[in-house]
Structure formats: C-alpha cells, structure tokens
Amino acid sequence: MASKSQHNAPKVKSPNGKAGSQGQWGRAWEVDWFSLASIIFLLLFAPFIVYYFIMACDQYSCSLTAPALDIATGHASLADIWAKTPPVTAKAAQLYALWVSFQGYLFPTSAEDCKFTGNFFYNYMMGIEFNPRIGKWFDFKLFFNGRPGIVAWTLINLSFAAKQQELYGHVTNSMILVNVLQAIYVLDFFWNETWYLKTIDICHDHFGWYLGWGDCVWLPYLYTL
C-alpha cells in the first residue's frame, strides 16, 4: 500500500530542473556517485578526527599541530604513531550489532516506525527503529542524546581543571572561563530539556551507529577540546 502511494505521489521540481517524485523524508530520492563518495568520506573521516585528537593528547600534550609537523619534517612516521595507539576492540560493535539485529529486525518497539532500506550497512549506520525502547520509560535515543555525551562533556572539563591544578598548582583564567560557559550550556540543556524533544535528532533521525557513536565519542571528546 505504501509503495503504491509513493508511486502515485505528485511530481515535484528538483533544484536541477528535473521532475522527480516526492519521496520519503529522510531517504534519498536519487543517489549519484558524488553523493555516495561524500557520505563514505564523512563516515571514514569522522572516526579519524577523533583518533587524531586522542593520539595528540596522549603523545603530544594535546597539541593538534605537533603530530602533523613531526610527520612533515620526518621526525615521526604514521607507523611510529600508530604503534603507540591503544588496541582496537570489536566487542562494543559486536554487542551493538547483536542488539540492533535482535530488536530492530525481530522485536521492534514500534513496527510502524521501522525503516528497512535493503542495505544492511545503511540500516546499521543510520538505524532501523525511530525510538527503540526497553519497557515504557527507557528510550535509547533520548538517553544517548541527553546523558552520556552531555554529562561526560562537563566531567571531562572538570577533570582537565583538576589536572591543571595538580600539575601547576593553579587553574588558569581560560580554563575557568571554558568550564563556566560550557557548564551554563549544559545546565540550560537540562533545564529546557523538553525543547530538545523538538530537534532534528529526536523528530527525524532513527537511532543507529551514527547517533550512538556520535553521542558517546564524538560529542564529549570533540567539544572538550
């Protein structure tokens, strides 16, 4: 029935002047090689940015330019830097994939909100369920968006201030300013949390690896730098 209604959907004018069907919001109507290559580049590049920051903080005292200068001047190679990085584990990804397969495919919270594209990789990255839940009160998407990343953001900032006090015996004005201003942002988020329910993350995005990884890794690590 859904496919029939989409087939009979009115034609709309696309930006390039070609007529196209009014497709489903959140799914590409037409895919070209440039769009596909751009998406693959972003998916591959985002984890690299986080890895680069982790490596810079671990080996170069959080200098973002020193690693690149070392490689450019020949004082270090990519192999030297890679050899010192923590080992990669697939356990988290395996557990997540198991949960996605089990609940999204077999026992969805709301079958009407599930989107199956026929591409397992896309389903895994972008999510199948709109609001996966355990029971009535625990919403995975709301929890991941509003708890691990936002809370860790503040805790990491405070940890940096504590480490600065430990190393130098005082906390700099810039450190205090960063902690205060970003803490105000976090407090505002929790105070007006009902507003967040109207954002695109909640109203549009399905819950997949994209949101899970972004909330737990990208947000707290990138924002604290």
FIKEFI-607454 format. One record per residue: residue number from 0; x, y, z of N, C-alpha, C, O in turn. Coordinates in pm, whole numbers. Each point is the difference from the previous one (the first is absolute). Layout:
[NUM,[X,Y,Z],[X,Y,Z],[X,Y,Z],[X,Y,Z]]
...
END
This chain:
[0,[84,-120,0],[-84,120,0],[88,125,0],[-26,98,-70]]
[1,[136,-104,155],[90,115,10],[72,24,-130],[15,114,-45]]
[2,[30,-225,-18],[73,16,-126],[-92,55,-109],[44,77,-85]]
[3,[-172,-117,88],[-95,49,-99],[-24,149,17],[-10,73,-99]]
[4,[0,-29,224],[-24,142,24],[121,83,-40],[-15,112,-50]]
[5,[136,-166,71],[120,72,-41],[9,6,-152],[46,100,-56]]
[6,[-92,-208,-10],[6,-3,-146],[-93,104,-61],[28,59,-105]]
[7,[-141,-38,174],[-98,96,-50],[20,141,56],[-82,89,-21]]
[8,[194,-71,93],[24,131,61],[20,105,-107],[53,-30,-107]]
[9,[-95,155,135],[14,106,-100],[145,29,-31],[88,-16,85]]
[10,[-64,59,-209],[134,35,-42],[36,139,52],[-85,89,4]]
[11,[210,-73,34],[48,130,46],[121,38,-83],[64,-84,-63]]
[12,[-36,212,64],[112,51,-78],[126,-1,87],[2,63,106]]
[13,[100,-132,-150],[124,-7,75],[86,121,-32],[-27,70,-98]]
[14,[133,-43,179],[83,118,-22],[66,3,-137],[27,108,-53]]
[15,[-2,-226,-7],[65,0,-131],[-99,9,-115],[38,-12,-116]]
[16,[-166,35,149],[-100,20,-104],[-68,-126,-47],[-92,6,-81]]
[17,[136,-121,131],[-61,-125,-41],[-118,-34,90],[-1,32,118]]
[18,[-96,-96,-177],[-116,-40,78],[35,-126,79],[65,-90,-51]]
[19,[-110,86,176],[25,-118,82],[-118,-29,89],[-85,87,22]]
[20,[79,-206,28],[-110,-38,88],[24,56,139],[114,14,44]]
[21,[-222,19,23],[10,48,137],[24,-122,89],[-95,-70,36]]
[22,[220,47,-1],[37,-121,73],[-25,12,148],[-76,85,46]]
[23,[141,-172,28],[-20,-7,144],[108,82,69],[119,-14,-30]]
[24,[-160,99,122],[93,84,72],[97,-88,79],[-41,-92,70]]
[25,[169,122,-84],[101,-78,69],[65,-105,-86],[95,-65,44]]
[26,[-143,48,-166],[60,-97,-92],[26,69,-133],[-85,75,-50]]
[27,[200,-99,-8],[37,65,-126],[-93,-43,-112],[-30,-119,-14]]
[28,[-15,215,-66],[-86,-32,-114],[85,-49,-117],[-37,-95,-69]]
[29,[151,160,50],[92,-42,-104],[141,0,59],[35,89,78]]
[30,[46,-186,-115],[136,-10,52],[97,-1,-117],[-12,-82,-91]]
[31,[108,173,94],[104,0,-102],[133,-38,64],[11,-11,122]]
[32,[89,-8,-204],[129,-46,50],[68,105,87],[70,-35,94]]
[33,[-90,162,-124],[61,105,81],[-57,-1,142],[74,10,98]]
[34,[-208,-23,-88],[-63,-5,132],[47,-122,78],[29,9,119]]
[35,[-23,-123,-187],[43,-123,66],[145,12,48],[31,-40,112]]
[36,[56,94,-197],[140,17,39],[14,98,116],[84,-20,88]]
[37,[-165,125,-87],[5,99,108],[-41,-62,133],[62,25,103]]
[38,[-167,-107,-107],[-48,-64,122],[105,-97,54],[27,-2,119]]
[39,[31,-78,-208],[103,-95,42],[120,74,59],[57,-43,100]]
[40,[-19,155,-163],[112,80,51],[-29,51,141],[87,-7,88]]
[41,[-208,58,-65],[-35,52,132],[-1,-111,105],[48,19,111]]
[42,[-103,-135,-148],[-5,-112,94],[140,-46,38],[24,-39,114]]
[43,[68,43,-209],[137,-43,27],[81,110,69],[88,-29,81]]
[44,[-118,154,-112],[81,111,50],[-35,37,144],[88,40,76]]
[45,[-216,-53,-38],[-41,38,136],[73,-81,107],[51,59,95]]
[46,[-44,-193,-106],[78,-75,100],[148,37,-2],[65,-2,105]]
[47,[-11,36,-222],[141,37,-8],[27,128,80],[104,12,64]]
[48,[-198,83,-68],[18,124,75],[10,-30,150],[88,52,68]]
[49,[-179,-138,-19],[3,-36,142],[131,-71,33],[62,28,102]]
[50,[-22,-121,-189],[127,-71,23],[117,98,4],[88,-12,84]]
[51,[-88,109,-174],[109,99,-4],[5,80,129],[109,26,53]]
[52,[-224,12,-1],[-3,76,125],[50,-84,118],[75,48,84]]
[53,[-119,-175,-80],[45,-89,107],[152,-16,-4],[67,10,103]]
[54,[-14,-34,-221],[144,-17,-17],[75,127,36],[105,-5,64]]
[55,[-159,121,-104],[66,127,30],[5,26,150],[102,47,52]]
[56,[-210,-77,18],[-3,20,145],[90,-100,72],[63,34,100]]
[57,[-57,-156,-151],[77,-105,67],[149,17,-21],[79,-27,91]]
[58,[-37,72,-209],[143,3,-33],[57,140,-18],[122,17,3]]
[59,[-207,83,-22],[49,135,-30],[-61,107,90],[-12,115,-41]]
[60,[-27,-152,162],[-54,95,97],[-114,83,-57],[-10,120,27]]
[61,[-75,-185,-106],[-120,61,-58],[31,108,-104],[-85,84,-29]]
[62,[204,-86,-27],[31,91,-111],[-51,-63,-129],[37,-112,-34]]
[63,[-122,185,-39],[-57,-53,-123],[91,21,-121],[-20,-62,-105]]
[64,[119,149,119],[91,25,-112],[129,-81,9],[62,-30,-102]]
[65,[-20,-7,223],[127,-70,17],[7,-133,-74],[103,-28,-62]]
[66,[-208,-57,65],[10,-126,-75],[20,21,-150],[82,-67,-62]]
[67,[-157,161,5],[14,27,-143],[138,54,-33],[58,-35,-103]]
[68,[-3,122,191],[134,54,-24],[106,-108,11],[96,-1,-77]]
[69,[-113,-91,174],[95,-110,15],[5,-87,-125],[107,-41,-46]]
[70,[-225,13,-7],[-6,-84,-121],[55,76,-120],[71,-57,-83]]
[71,[-105,186,73],[45,79,-115],[151,18,-1],[61,3,-107]]
[72,[0,9,225],[145,21,8],[79,-130,5],[123,2,-2]]
[73,[-193,-115,8],[69,-128,-1],[44,-50,136],[68,-102,8]]
[74,[-105,172,101],[37,-45,133],[-83,-119,47],[39,-70,94]]
[75,[-152,48,-157],[-86,-114,33],[-73,-44,-126],[-15,77,-95]]
[76,[-28,-200,96],[-77,-53,-113],[-136,-46,49],[-21,-15,121]]
[77,[-69,-8,-213],[-132,-50,39],[10,-133,71],[-76,-27,93]]
[78,[171,-57,-134],[18,-130,64],[45,16,144],[-44,-76,87]]
[79,[132,173,-59],[46,24,137],[-115,43,90],[-13,-48,113]]
[80,[-70,137,-164],[-113,49,79],[-103,-111,19],[-52,-17,111]]
[81,[22,-57,-217],[-99,-106,8],[41,-109,99],[-86,-60,65]]
[82,[217,34,-53],[49,-105,88],[-28,31,147],[-4,-90,83]]
[83,[-14,218,-50],[-22,39,139],[-147,17,37],[-32,31,114]]
[84,[-56,-52,-209],[-143,20,27],[-58,-119,74],[52,-111,-13]]
[85,[-158,131,91],[-64,-112,69],[-56,-100,-100],[-41,38,-109]]
[86,[38,-166,146],[-55,-101,-92],[-149,20,-22],[-72,43,90]]
[87,[27,-75,-210],[-141,14,-36],[-74,-128,37],[47,-110,-30]]
[88,[-160,124,94],[-81,-116,34],[-132,6,-74],[-56,108,-22]]
[89,[8,-224,-17],[-126,-6,-75],[-117,-41,90],[-111,-20,-49]]
[90,[135,6,179],[-105,-50,88],[-120,93,4],[-115,-45,-8]]
[91,[141,175,19],[-112,95,7],[-82,-5,-128],[-123,-1,4]]
[92,[191,-2,-119],[-71,-5,-128],[-79,-130,-14],[-111,0,-54]]
[93,[168,-111,103],[-70,-128,-8],[-125,1,86],[-106,-47,-42]]
[94,[117,101,163],[-116,7,89],[-107,91,-59],[-119,-32,5]]
[95,[162,145,-59],[-96,92,-59],[-70,-63,-120],[-122,10,-13]]
[96,[200,-76,-74],[-59,-64,-118],[-98,-109,42],[-105,-17,-63]]
[97,[138,-56,169],[-90,-104,49],[-131,61,48],[-108,-52,-29]]
[98,[119,163,102],[-122,64,50],[-84,54,-114],[-122,-17,-2]]
[99,[187,84,-96],[-72,55,-114],[-73,-110,-76],[-117,15,-36]]
[100,[187,-126,12],[-61,-110,-74],[-115,-62,78],[-105,-30,-56]]
[101,[126,13,185],[-101,-67,82],[-126,84,13],[-111,-49,-23]]
[102,[129,177,61],[-119,82,25],[-54,63,-127],[-121,-1,-24]]
[103,[209,57,-59],[-47,70,-119],[-67,-92,-100],[-101,37,-61]]
[104,[158,-157,42],[-54,-92,-100],[-108,-92,57],[-97,-31,-69]]
[105,[113,-11,194],[-89,-103,54],[-105,55,95],[-117,-39,-8]]
[106,[156,128,99],[-93,48,102],[4,153,10],[40,53,103]]
[107,[-80,17,-207],[3,147,4],[-100,56,100],[-106,-58,23]]
[108,[141,172,34],[-90,66,93],[-127,43,-70],[-110,-17,52]]
[109,[125,74,-171],[-115,43,-80],[30,-35,-145],[80,66,-66]]
[110,[-145,-170,17],[28,-49,-135],[-31,104,-107],[62,0,-106]]
[111,[-159,90,132],[-37,100,-100],[112,102,-22],[7,61,-107]]
[112,[80,-42,207],[106,100,-11],[132,-57,-52],[98,73,-11]]
[113,[-94,-202,-20],[123,-61,-50],[17,29,-149],[-96,2,-76]]
[114,[221,20,37],[32,23,-141],[106,-99,-44],[112,0,52]]
[115,[-147,-84,-147],[93,-97,-55],[33,42,-143],[-89,8,-85]]
[116,[216,18,58],[39,47,-133],[45,-114,-90],[16,20,-121]]
[117,[4,-139,178],[56,-109,-78],[152,0,0],[62,-92,-53]]
[118,[-2,194,112],[146,10,12],[36,-13,147],[-27,90,79]]
[119,[88,-204,-42],[29,-24,141],[96,105,55],[-15,42,115]]
[120,[113,-1,-195],[97,99,47],[-70,132,33],[29,62,103]]
[121,[-120,-19,-191],[-72,125,25],[-90,-14,123],[-6,89,84]]
[122,[-64,-202,-74],[-85,-22,116],[81,4,130],[-45,55,100]]
[123,[163,-113,-104],[86,-4,118],[49,140,37],[0,37,118]]
[124,[40,40,-218],[55,133,27],[-108,100,41],[18,74,97]]
[125,[-128,-71,-170],[-101,103,20],[-116,-44,88],[-77,84,46]]
[126,[65,-213,-22],[-102,-48,91],[-127,-49,-67],[-37,47,-108]]
[127,[-27,-140,171],[-125,-57,-49],[-118,59,76],[-96,50,-59]]
[128,[105,-57,191],[-110,48,84],[9,150,23],[108,58,7]]
[129,[-223,3,4],[-7,143,26],[24,30,147],[79,88,34]]
[130,[-147,-159,53],[17,15,145],[9,-136,67],[-97,-44,62]]
[131,[210,-25,-73],[14,-130,67],[-4,17,151],[62,91,56]]
[132,[-135,-179,9],[-17,11,145],[9,-136,67],[-18,-104,-63]]
[133,[46,109,191],[-13,-117,87],[-106,37,103],[21,89,82]]
[134,[-133,-157,-87],[-110,35,88],[-65,130,-43],[7,40,-116]]
[135,[-71,25,211],[-76,121,-31],[83,127,15],[-26,99,-67]]
[136,[124,-102,156],[64,124,39],[140,20,-57],[45,114,-12]]
[137,[26,-223,-25],[138,17,-46],[3,11,-152],[-21,-99,-71]]
[138,[47,219,22],[10,28,-142],[148,12,-36],[69,90,49]]
[139,[-21,-180,-135],[142,-2,-33],[46,131,-63],[105,53,36]]
[140,[-181,-3,-130],[42,120,-71],[5,121,92],[96,77,-4]]
[141,[-196,-61,87],[-2,113,93],[113,-13,102],[64,100,35]]
[142,[-40,-222,12],[107,-21,98],[137,32,-60],[78,75,59]]
[143,[-49,-130,-177],[131,21,-60],[21,145,-41],[111,52,13]]
[144,[-214,14,-60],[13,140,-40],[20,92,119],[75,97,-9]]
[145,[-141,-127,120],[-1,95,110],[79,-36,122],[11,82,92]]
[146,[47,-204,-85],[67,-38,123],[151,-25,-16],[77,81,52]]
[147,[-31,-185,-119],[145,-29,0],[85,116,-52],[96,41,65]]
[148,[-132,13,-182],[82,104,-60],[-4,131,76],[104,59,28]]
[149,[-224,-12,5],[-15,129,67],[62,-4,139],[70,93,40]]
[150,[-95,-200,35],[56,-11,135],[152,-15,-6],[72,64,77]]
[151,[-24,-150,-168],[145,-20,-12],[70,129,-40],[113,25,43]]
[152,[-179,56,-122],[56,130,-40],[40,81,123],[112,52,7]]
[153,[-203,-40,88],[27,77,121],[105,-68,87],[89,67,53]]
[154,[-98,-198,-37],[95,-72,85],[142,8,-55],[95,14,76]]
[155,[-82,-23,-208],[134,10,-60],[57,140,18],[119,16,28]]
[156,[-203,86,-43],[46,138,24],[51,16,143],[106,59,22]]
[157,[-181,-111,74],[42,10,140],[126,-80,25],[84,39,81]]
[158,[-70,-152,-151],[121,-81,15],[122,75,-51],[108,-8,59]]
[159,[-124,80,-170],[111,80,-52],[40,108,101],[119,25,20]]
[160,[-218,38,41],[31,103,100],[71,-60,121],[95,59,51]]
[161,[-140,-176,-7],[64,-66,114],[144,-40,-33],[89,13,84]]
[162,[-67,-61,-206],[136,-38,-41],[90,122,-9],[118,-8,35]]
[163,[-171,118,-81],[79,123,-7],[40,46,140],[113,45,22]]
[164,[-205,-55,72],[30,35,139],[108,-92,56],[90,45,71]]
[165,[-98,-173,-105],[98,-97,49],[139,26,-58],[100,-11,71]]
[166,[-93,46,-199],[129,18,-66],[65,134,31],[121,7,22]]
[167,[-202,100,-18],[57,134,9],[-34,74,129],[52,108,25]]
[168,[-139,-166,56],[-34,63,127],[-104,110,-11],[-31,64,100]]
[169,[-23,-42,-218],[-104,101,-19],[-79,-33,-126],[43,-79,-84]]
[170,[-161,141,73],[-85,-16,-117],[-2,132,-75],[-27,105,59]]
[171,[55,-109,-187],[10,122,-80],[-138,63,-24],[-103,-66,12]]
[172,[105,194,-46],[-125,70,-29],[-74,-61,-119],[-123,-11,0]]
[173,[199,-29,-101],[-64,-60,-119],[-69,-131,34],[-107,-30,-53]]
[174,[169,-49,142],[-62,-126,41],[-129,26,77],[-100,-68,-20]]
[175,[104,167,109],[-121,35,76],[-109,48,-94],[-117,-38,15]]
[176,[154,121,-113],[-99,54,-93],[-65,-112,-81],[-122,-2,-16]]
[177,[203,-90,-35],[-54,-112,-78],[-96,-83,85],[-109,-35,-46]]
[178,[148,3,169],[-85,-81,87],[-131,71,32],[-106,-62,-1]]
[179,[113,191,29],[-121,74,38],[-95,13,-119],[-119,-30,13]]
[180,[169,74,-127],[-86,22,-116],[-62,-130,-51],[-119,-5,-31]]
[181,[199,-101,24],[-54,-127,-49],[-92,-64,104],[-94,-71,-36]]
[182,[121,95,164],[-91,-50,103],[-136,69,-10],[-104,-62,22]]
[183,[104,192,-54],[-126,72,-20],[-79,-63,-114],[-122,-17,10]]
[184,[191,-17,-118],[-66,-65,-114],[-63,-133,42],[-114,-29,-36]]
[185,[189,-51,112],[-50,-131,43],[-118,16,95],[-100,-71,-12]]
[186,[110,164,106],[-111,24,91],[-124,47,-75],[-112,-41,31]]
[187,[131,126,-130],[-112,45,-82],[-64,-117,-74],[-122,-6,-15]]
[188,[205,-86,-32],[-52,-118,-69],[-94,-80,90],[-110,-36,-40]]
[189,[155,10,163],[-83,-80,90],[-120,79,53],[-106,-58,24]]
[190,[122,187,-8],[-111,81,50],[-111,9,-104],[-119,-1,34]]
[191,[157,9,-160],[-97,11,-109],[0,-127,-86],[-6,7,-122]]
[192,[12,-121,187],[13,-126,-73],[-122,-30,-86],[11,-68,-102]]
[193,[-126,118,140],[-120,-24,-82],[14,64,-138],[-57,-49,-97]]
[194,[133,158,88],[24,63,-130],[80,-93,-90],[-21,-2,-121]]
[195,[111,-74,180],[85,-88,-80],[-81,-107,-72],[43,-53,-102]]
[196,[-159,21,156],[-85,-101,-64],[-52,46,-136],[-55,-80,-76]]
[197,[73,208,44],[-46,53,-129],[113,12,-102],[-23,48,-111]]
[198,[144,-90,146],[113,14,-92],[0,-113,-102],[-74,-97,11]]
[199,[160,112,-113],[3,-96,-110],[48,-137,46],[-41,-102,-55]]
[200,[129,98,157],[48,-129,50],[-116,-86,49],[-3,-121,-24]]
[201,[-91,183,92],[-112,-75,58],[-113,-16,-100],[-58,-108,-11]]
[202,[26,213,-62],[-118,-2,-88],[24,-69,-133],[-95,-43,-65]]
[203,[220,32,22],[26,-52,-134],[91,-122,-3],[-33,-100,-63]]
[204,[148,106,131],[101,-105,-12],[-43,-128,70],[-53,2,110]]
[205,[78,-113,-178],[-15,-130,64],[125,-31,80],[106,58,-24]]
[206,[-119,-150,119],[113,-26,89],[85,-113,-55],[-43,-116,-5]]
[207,[164,150,-35],[95,-99,-50],[139,30,51],[18,75,96]]
[208,[81,-133,-163],[139,22,40],[36,148,-8],[80,49,80]]
[209,[-136,21,-175],[29,142,-20],[-27,81,127],[84,78,43]]
[210,[-201,-96,17],[-34,74,121],[69,-58,122],[47,75,86]]
[211,[-40,-208,-77],[62,-63,117],[146,38,13],[46,39,107]]
[212,[29,-52,-218],[142,34,3],[20,150,17],[89,43,74]]
[213,[-170,36,-142],[15,144,10],[-23,52,141],[73,87,47]]
[214,[-173,-141,22],[-32,47,135],[104,-46,102],[31,75,93]]
[215,[21,-195,-110],[91,-56,101],[147,36,-24],[79,2,94]]
[216,[-42,26,-219],[141,24,-33],[21,140,-55],[79,79,53]]
[217,[-148,-48,-161],[24,126,-71],[-31,120,89],[84,90,13]]
[218,[-201,-88,48],[-43,118,77],[93,28,118],[55,110,6]]
[219,[-36,-204,89],[80,36,118],[146,26,-33],[63,85,62]]
[220,[-8,-158,-159],[143,17,-26],[27,125,-83],[94,74,28]]
[221,[-175,-50,-130],[24,116,-86],[-34,130,70],[75,97,-10]]
[222,[-187,-93,81],[-44,124,63],[95,44,111],[16,120,24]]
[223,[46,-215,44],[91,37,110],[132,53,-50],[78,54,78]]
[224,[-49,-68,-207],[122,58,-55],[-23,144,-46],[92,65,-48]]
END
